[in-house]
Amino acid sequence: MPGMPRLSCAVALALLVAAPGAGSARVWKRTRPDGTQEFTNVPPPGRNWNVMPGLGRQPGAAATGDARPVPAAAQTRASGGGAMWTRQHSDGTVEFTNLAPTGARWKVLFKTGPGKAAATRGLSDLVPARDTSPARFSRFDLHIRDQQAFYGIPRALIRAVIKTESDFDPRVVSSAGAVGLMQLLPGTAREMGVTDILDPRQNIMGGARYLQILAKRFCRTPAGSGGTGLVCSLDEKIRVLAGYHAGPGAVEKYDGMPPYETTRSYVMTVLGRYEQYRKRDALDAGSLVAAQ
């Protein structure tokens, strides 16, 4: 899955998923002297902040390298035992941290542990992403819109998954045999009715259908404000994405996020990119209304 940033076990992830209008679509990162990595989507004060690759670049941001790796034992001590906490502010901004937090309204979102050494999809690509044309980011817009009509998955979420899985190159094949834009395993593709796994439209439709199945399996939050049916809470979105990456059986086995570092990194990366694309879509919709 090209371009997916890896997170260490000692991460203070703040304001990565924010309410409309809160902060920026860009995500900054810095590494403290003790090895703790911090992330924020609010333009940060101070020095040594870098913009996350693939999430935009802020003019004038510092360009310093990461600090040396921290031993695993030290990471575990700093991280508060492998748990991830969350809280939501009155303006809708959501905070995440795996450093044992102080203050009110924090709750454990999920727990992690040593788990597997690697994701089930492998560490490298047999056919890495080669399409570097900026046009690739809009090339599949029609298929992404169509899947929302068929399966109801937000376009911003599909884009976030595709960006993380394949960087919008439909010919990527992982070391574990996952194929295409949505990195479908052949068995999963067949179950989703995909007959040509390399066809971009079929791959997107198959991945969206699988996400819909996972949402039906894990989402139990009633729709509010007069709506009908069910929606996905933040915890349930995490279960859906973790199920897409590590399999739904692993999510059910651990009653939430599986204790795999790569799955945690994948889920948080997709959530951050989902927020970026969601904000962009909202701005585009506002511009369209203003022009009418």
C-alpha positions in Angstrom: 0.0 0.0 0.0 2.2 2.8 -1.3 2.5 6.1 0.6 1.0 4.9 3.9 2.9 6.6 6.7 3.9 4.3 9.6 3.2 5.5 13.1 5.4 4.5 16.0 3.9 3.1 19.2 4.5 6.4 20.9 2.2 8.8 19.2 0.2 11.8 20.4 -2.3 12.2 17.7 -4.3 15.5 18.2 -7.1 17.0 16.1 -6.6 14.6 13.2 -10.4 14.3 12.7 -12.0 17.7 13.0 -15.3 19.3 12.6 -16.0 21.4 9.5 -14.1 24.7 9.7 -11.8 23.5 12.5 -8.1 23.8 11.6 -6.6 22.9 8.2 -6.8 20.0 5.7 -3.1 19.7 6.2 -1.6 17.5 8.9 1.7 18.5 10.6 4.1 16.2 12.5 7.0 16.6 14.8 9.1 14.3 16.9 10.0 15.2 20.5 13.4 14.5 22.0 12.0 11.5 23.8 10.8 10.0 20.5 7.1 10.8 20.9 5.6 11.8 17.6 2.9 14.5 17.6 0.3 15.2 14.8 -2.1 18.1 14.4 -4.3 19.6 11.7 -4.2 23.0 13.4 -1.3 25.2 12.1 1.1 24.6 15.0 3.4 27.1 16.8 7.0 26.3 17.5 9.7 24.6 15.5 10.5 21.2 13.9 7.0 20.6 12.5 6.7 18.8 9.1 3.7 18.5 6.8 2.7 14.8 6.5 3.5 13.4 3.0 0.4 13.0 0.9 -1.6 15.4 3.0 -0.5 18.7 1.5 2.4 21.1 2.2 2.2 24.3 4.1 4.5 27.0 2.8 7.2 27.8 5.3 6.8 24.5 7.3 10.0 23.3 8.9 11.8 20.5 7.0 13.7 18.7 9.7 14.1 14.9 9.8 12.6 12.5 12.3 14.4 11.8 15.5 16.2 8.5 16.0 13.9 5.5 16.6 12.9 4.8 20.2 13.3 1.3 21.6 10.1 -0.7 21.7 10.1 -0.9 25.5 10.5 2.9 25.9 7.7 3.4 23.4 5.4 1.1 25.3 6.1 2.9 28.6 5.5 6.3 26.9 2.3 5.2 25.2 0.4 4.3 28.4 0.3 0.6 27.8 -0.9 0.5 24.2 -4.3 2.2 24.6 -5.7 5.0 22.4 -7.8 7.6 24.1 -10.2 10.1 22.5 -12.4 13.1 23.5 -14.6 15.5 21.7 -14.6 19.3 22.3 -17.7 21.5 22.2 -16.8 22.7 18.7 -16.9 19.2 17.3 -13.1 18.8 17.2 -12.0 15.2 18.1 -8.7 14.5 19.8 -6.7 11.2 19.9 -3.7 10.3 22.0 -2.0 7.1 23.1 -0.1 9.0 25.9 -2.0 8.5 29.2 -4.0 11.8 29.1 -5.0 14.2 31.9 -8.2 16.3 32.0 -11.8 15.4 31.6 -14.0 13.6 29.0 -11.3 11.2 27.8 -12.3 7.6 27.1 -10.4 4.6 25.7 -11.1 4.3 22.0 -9.2 1.0 21.5 -6.3 -0.9 22.9 -3.3 -2.1 21.0 -0.5 -4.5 21.7 2.4 -6.3 20.0 0.1 -8.3 17.7 1.4 -9.4 14.4 4.7 -8.1 13.1 3.1 -7.0 9.8 -0.2 -6.4 8.1 -1.8 -9.3 6.3 -1.2 -7.5 3.1 2.6 -7.5 3.4 5.3 -4.9 3.5 6.1 -4.3 -0.1 4.5 -4.2 -3.6 5.1 -6.6 -6.5 4.0 -3.8 -8.8 4.5 -0.5 -7.1 2.6 2.7 -8.0 4.0 4.1 -11.2 1.3 6.6 -12.3 2.5 10.0 -11.1 0.2 12.1 -13.3 -1.9 14.6 -11.2 -4.8 13.7 -13.5 -5.0 10.3 -11.7 -6.6 11.9 -8.7 -9.8 12.8 -10.7 -9.6 10.1 -13.3 -12.0 7.8 -11.4 -14.5 10.4 -10.1 -17.4 9.0 -12.1 -16.9 5.5 -10.6 -16.5 7.0 -7.1 -19.8 8.9 -7.5 -21.6 5.8 -8.9 -20.5 3.6 -5.9 -22.0 6.1 -3.5 -25.3 5.8 -5.4 -25.2 2.0 -5.3 -23.6 1.4 -1.9 -23.9 4.7 0.1 -20.2 4.9 1.0 -19.1 8.6 1.2 -17.0 9.6 -1.8 -14.4 11.1 0.5 -13.9 7.8 2.3 -13.5 5.9 -0.9 -10.9 8.4 -2.0 -9.1 8.1 1.3 -9.0 4.3 1.0 -7.7 4.5 -2.6 -5.1 7.1 -1.8 -3.8 4.9 1.1 -4.1 1.6 -0.7 -2.8 2.3 -4.2 -2.1 6.1 -4.6 -4.7 6.0 -7.4 -2.7 3.6 -9.5 -5.1 0.8 -10.7 -2.3 -1.7 -11.5 -0.7 -1.9 -8.0 -0.3 -5.5 -6.7 0.8 -6.1 -3.1 3.2 -8.7 -1.9 0.2 -10.6 -0.5 -1.6 -10.5 -3.8 -4.0 -7.6 -3.2 -4.8 -5.9 -6.5 -5.9 -2.6 -7.8 -7.2 0.8 -6.6 -8.9 -0.7 -3.5 -6.3 -3.5 -3.1 -8.8 -6.4 -3.2 -7.6 -9.9 -2.5 -8.8 -12.2 -5.3 -11.1 -14.2 -3.0 -12.8 -11.1 -1.7 -13.1 -9.7 -5.2 -14.9 -12.9 -6.3 -17.3 -12.7 -3.3 -18.1 -9.0 -4.3 -18.9 -10.0 -7.9 -15.7 -8.6 -9.5 -14.8 -10.5 -12.7 -11.9 -8.3 -13.7 -10.0 -7.2 -10.6 -7.7 -4.8 -12.6 -10.7 -2.9 -14.1 -10.9 0.4 -12.1 -14.7 0.5 -12.0 -15.1 -3.1 -10.9 -12.4 -2.7 -8.3 -14.0 0.4 -6.8 -17.4 -1.1 -6.9 -16.1 -4.3 -5.2 -14.3 -2.4 -2.5 -17.3 -0.2 -1.9 -19.6 -3.2 -1.6 -17.2 -4.8 0.9 -17.1 -1.6 3.0 -20.9 -1.6 2.9 -21.0 -5.2 4.2 -18.6 -4.3 7.0 -20.7 -1.2 7.9 -23.8 -3.4 8.1 -21.8 -5.7 10.4 -20.3 -3.1 12.7 -22.4 0.0 12.7 -25.3 0.1 15.2 -25.7 3.8 15.9 -29.3 5.1 15.2 -29.5 8.0 12.8 -30.3 11.3 14.6 -32.1 14.5 13.8 -35.2 12.7 12.4 -33.1 10.4 10.1 -33.9 6.7 9.7 -31.7 3.6 9.8 -28.2 3.3 11.2 -25.0 5.4 10.9 -21.4 4.7 11.9 -20.0 6.4 15.1 -16.3 7.1 15.2 -15.6 3.8 17.0 -17.7 2.0 14.4 -15.9 3.6 11.5 -12.6 2.4 13.1 -14.0 -1.1 13.2 -15.1 -0.9 9.6 -11.7 0.3 8.4 -9.8 -2.2 10.7 -12.0 -4.9 9.2 -11.1 -3.8 5.7 -7.4 -4.0 6.5 -7.1 -7.0 8.9 -10.4 -8.8 8.3 -13.7 -8.7 10.2 -12.8 -11.8 12.2 -9.8 -10.0 13.8 -12.1 -7.0 14.8 -14.6 -9.4 16.4 -11.8 -11.4 18.1 -10.5 -8.3 19.8 -13.8 -6.5 20.1 -12.5 -3.5 18.3 -9.1 -2.5 16.8 -6.9 -5.5 16.5 -3.5 -5.1 18.3 -1.5 -4.8 15.0 0.6 -1.7 14.6 0.2 -1.7 10.8 -3.6 -1.9 11.1 -3.6 1.0 13.6 -1.4 3.1 11.3 -3.7 2.2 8.3 -6.9 3.2 10.1 -5.6 6.5 11.4 -4.1 7.4 8.0 -7.4 6.7 6.2 -9.3 8.7 8.8 -7.0 11.7 8.4 -7.3 11.6 4.6 -11.1 11.1 4.8 -11.3 14.4 6.8 -9.1 16.1 4.2 -11.2 15.0 1.2 -14.5 15.6 3.1 -13.5 19.2 3.7 -12.5 19.6 0.1 -15.8 18.3 -1.1 -17.7 20.7 1.3 -15.7 23.6 -0.1 -16.4 22.5 -3.7 -20.1 22.2 -3.0 -20.1 25.7 -1.4 -18.4 27.2 -4.4 -20.9 25.5 -6.8 -23.9 26.9 -4.8 -22.3 30.4 -4.8 -21.8 30.3 -8.6 -25.5 29.4 -9.3 
